[in-house]
Amino acid sequence: MLFWTVLFPLVFLVIFAGVFGDADRPKATLPQVGAVELIDRMPGAARAQFDQLFEVTRTDDREAALERVRRGELDAAMWASADRSTLVLRYSQADAVKAATVRGTLEAFVLQADLAMTGTPPALTLQAEQVEDRSLKAIQFLAPGLLAWAVSMSGTFGAAMALVQWRQSKLLRRLRLAPVRTATVVGSRTLVTLVVALGQASIFLGVGVLCFGLRLSGSWWLAIPVLLAGSLAFMAVGLLTGAVSKTPDGASGLANLIIIPMAFLSGTFIQLDSAPGWMQTLSRVLPMGHPRHRGDRRASVPLGVRLSRCESMSRHRCAGPHLGPRLGPRLGP
C-alpha cells in the first residue's frame, strides 16, 4: 500500500520534473555561415540577450547548413550578403511557431542595429515584461497535480480495499457486535485517510523544494484544508466503490476505472487550455479538477492548490508559466 500511495506517484514527480524542468525556454539552433557583422560586433548587453534566445554555431559550409535545416536538425541558417548590407536567413516551416519566432526576433535585432548605425533615435520603443510570477516553472504545475493524483489514489483505494476486506473476513459483523460505536470506527478510518494525505503532502513538497526548486510562497498553507477536503471526497468515492464490489480485485479494477480517466480529464498531468470546451467544463466539476482564473488566460490550479506567488495578491490574479521569448531587443550605440 505504501508503494502505490507514496512511492509510485513520487516516481512520476521525479520523471516529469526531470524531463520538463528545463523546457521553459528552448533555444533556437542557428548556424552562422562565415562572418556576420551584426552578430560579431554586437554589444555585450545585446549579445547576452541574443545568446538567451539562440544557440549559434559557426560554419563555412553553406550547403551543409541548409541541408541540416531541411532535415529539421537546425531551426535556421544565416549569413551575410556579398556587400555585407543584408542578413540572409533561411528557415524551415516544419515548425511554424519556431520559424515565426526566429524570423521576428532577428528582424527586431536588424531593425535596432540599423537605427543604432544611422544614429537616428527610435520614435517608439517597446517595454515588455511578463505578467506572471518569475517563480513559475514546470514544477509549480506538476507538483500539485501529481499530489492531487496521489491523494485520490490513497483515499479511493484505501477505503475501497479496506471495506471489501473487512466484509470478506467478517470483520464488519464483529464490529457490529462489539461495544464500539459506528461513529468511532468511521472516525478512525477517516483519521487514517487524513494523516496519510498530510504525509503525502509533506513528502511531495519536500522533494519538490529540495530537489527541483519548488517555491512555496504567499498563502500556500491554505492548501492544507483544501487537500484534506479532497482526501475526504475521494474517501467517499472509495467507500462507494467498496460497497458495490464483491472482491478486492473487483474493487481495484473499479477504482482504477474511476481514477485514471479522471486524472486525465481533470488536467492533472497536462494543462487543458487547448482542450475542447466540454472537457474544460467537466474538469471543473470533477473532484480532481482545477478551477480557472483570470478570464481568457486562465491558469491551472489542481485541487485549488496554488503553490506559486501571485503577481498581485490584492487583485487575486494568477497566471500560468511564461513560455515565449522576449522580443524587441535593443542593441544600443
N, C-alpha and C positions, 0 to 999 in steps of 0.2 A: 504493500500500500504506500509506503514511503517513496518508492521509486516513481509510481505513477502520479503522486500528488506534488512531489517536490523536484526530484532529480530529472524526470522526463521533461517537464516544462522548462527547467533550468538549462537543459541541453539545447533546446530551441533558442533560448535567450542568448546563449553564448554563440551559437552558429549565426543567427540573424544579425547580432550586433557586430560580429567579426566580419561578415560579408558586406553589410550596408553601413558600417560605421564611418568609412571614409569615402562614401559615394555621394556626398552632398554637392561637391563642385568638381566634376571631372574636367580635366584639361583637354583642350583640343590639340591633336598632334599636327604639327605644321613644319614640314621641312623647308629650309631656306636654301635655294639654289644660288650659289655664288654670293657676291657681295650685294647687300641691300642697305643703302644709306639710311633709310628710315629706321631700320632695326639696329644697325651697328652704331649709329650716333644718337640713339635715344637717351635722353637724360635719365639720371638714376631713379627718380621717383616714378617716372612714366615706365621705365623698364621693369621696375618691381611690379607695377600694376599689370604690365604686359605678361610677365612670367607667371602671374597668378592665373591667367586665362589660357595661355598657350604653352605647349611643350615643344620648343623649337630645336630642330636638329639641322646640321649643316651638311650639304652635299653639293657635288659638282655635276652629277648625272641627272639632267632634267627629265629625260625619258624614263629612267628607272623610278624617279619620284612620282611621275604621272601614272605609271603603271601600278604602283602601290596604292595610289589614290583610287584608281578604277577598281582594284580588287577589294577596296574597303579597309585596307591596313592602315591608311592615313586619312585624316579628315580633309586635308587640302594641301596644296603646294604653292609656294610663292617665289617670285624672282623679280628683278628689276629689268625694265626695258633697256634697249641698247643706249638710248640717250639719257638714262637714269631719271627720267621725268615721270615715269609711270610704274606703279607697283602692280604686277600681274599676279592674279590669284586664280587658281584652278581648283575647284572643289567638286565633291561627289554629292549628288542629290539623293543618294540612297537614304540618308538620314536628313530629312528636310529641316528638322529643328536645329540640328547641329550645323548644317550648311548656312541657314539664315543667321545663326549666332556668330559664326566665323566671319561671314561677309559683313554683317552690320558692325561688328566690333572693329574690324580692320578699317572699314570706311570711316569710323569715328576717329581712329588714330591718324589716318591720312589727312582728314579734314583739319584736325588740330595742328598737325605738323605743318600743313600748308599755311595756316594762319600765323603760326609762330615764325615761319621763314619769311613771310611777307611783312611782318611787323604790324599787321592790322589787328587791333583788339577785337575780340568777338563781340558782336552785338547782343547775343543771347548765350547764356550758359545753362547747363543742366546740373542741378544739385540733386543727386539721387541718394537715397538711404532706405534700407529695408525697414519695414514696419514691424517685423517680428522681433521677438527677443533673440539676441545673438546666442543665447544658450541652447536654442532649439536645434537638436541634432536627431539623427535617426533613432538613437537610444531613447530619446524622450517620448517617441511614439511606441517603440517596441516594448519597452518595459511595462507600462500599464496595460497594454493589450495582452501580452503573454501572462501577466499577473492575473488578469480577469479570466483567462483561459484556465490557469492553474486552480483558481478558486472555484470555478464552475465544475471542474473535474472532481476536486476533493469533496465539494458539497453534494454533488449528484451521486457519484459512485459510492461515497462513504455511507450516505443514508440508504441508498437502494440495496447495496450488498448487505449492510447490517440488518435491514428489515427482513430480507429473504432468508438470510442465515438464521436469524432468531426464530423465524417461523418454521423452518425445516428442523431445527434442533429442539423444538417445543419450548424454547426459552420464553416466548411471548405468553404461553399458557402459564408457565411457572411464575412469571412476573405478575400475572393477573391474580394468582392465588397468594402471592407473597404480600406481607403487610407493608407494601410500598405504594405510595400514590402514583397514579399515572403521570401527573404533572412533574413529579420528581424524575421519573425515567425519561420523559421527553426533555425536561430541562437539562439533564446531564448530557444527553446526546447533542442537544443544541450547543451547550458549552464546549463540548469537544470540537464541534464544527467551527465555532468562532475562534478557539485557540489555534486550531490548525491554520485558519485563514490568516491570523496575525503572524504566525510563524512563517508562512509562505511570503507574506509581505516583507517581513524583516530580511529574509534570505534574498529575495529578488532585489530589493532596494540596496542591500549591502553589496551584492555582486555588481549591480549596475553602477553604483557610486565608486567603488574601489577599483573596478576593472575596466569600465567603459565610459567613465566621465559623466554619468548621470547627475544632473543638478537638481537638488531639492531646494526650492526657494518659495517665497511668498507664503501662502497659507496651505502648504502641501499637507499638513497634518489633518486638514478637513477631509482628506481622502479616507481616513480610518473609519468613520461611521458609515460612509458610502460603501466601503469594502465589506463591512460587517453586514450591511443590509443586503448586498449582493450575495453574500455567502448564505444568508437565510433564505433568499429566493431560490437558490439552487438546491438547498437542502429540501425545500418543499417539492421541487421537481423530482429529486431523488426519492422522496417518500412516495410520491405518486407512482413513480416507475417501479419501486419495490412492491407496491400494493397490487399492481396488475401483473407482476411477473411471478412465475411459479418456481423457477430455478435461478441460481446465481448466473448461469450462462445467459439465460433469457434477460435478466436484469442488466447484465453488462452490455449485451447487444442493443437493447432498447435505449440505454443511456448514451451509448456511442451514436445511435441514430439521432438522438436529440442534440447532443453537444457539438459534434463535428460540423454538421451543416450550420448550426447557429454561430459557430466561431467564424466561419467564412462570410455568412450573411450579415454579421454584425460589424465587420471591419476590424476584427481583432488582429489579423496579420497584415492587412493592406488597407489603405485609405479608400473610401468609397466615393470620393469627389467626382470621379468619372463614371460611376456606376449608374444604371438606369434609375429613374425616379422611384419606381416601385420598390427597388431594393433599398434605397436610402430611407424611404418611409418605413419599410419593415424593420430596418436596423434600429429605428428609434423606439420601437415597442418591444424588442427582444431584451431579455434580462442582461445579456452580454453586450447589448448595443451601446452606442455612444450618442449623446445629444450633440447638436451642432450649434455653432455660434457665428455671429458676425456676418449675417447677410449672405451674399453670393460667395465670398471667400470664407468658407466655414472650415473650422479645424476639428480634427478628430479628438474626442476625449473619451476613451474607453472606460465604461463603468462610471462616468462622471469624474474620473480621476485625472487631474491635470498636474503634472509634476514639474512644469516649467513656469517661469515667471511671466506674467502678462506685461505687456508694454505699459499699460496704464491701469492700475488696479481700481482707480476711481471710476473708470468708464466700463470696467469688466470686459475688456476686449482682449481676445486671444487670437493667435494665428498659427498656421502650420509652418513647416520648415521651408526656408528660402532656398530654392534650387537654382535660380538663374544667375548669370554673370552680371557684373557691374558694367554698364555701358556708358559711353560718353566720356572716356578718359581724356585728360589734357596733358599735352607734352610740355608746355611751358617754353619760355625762351631758352 
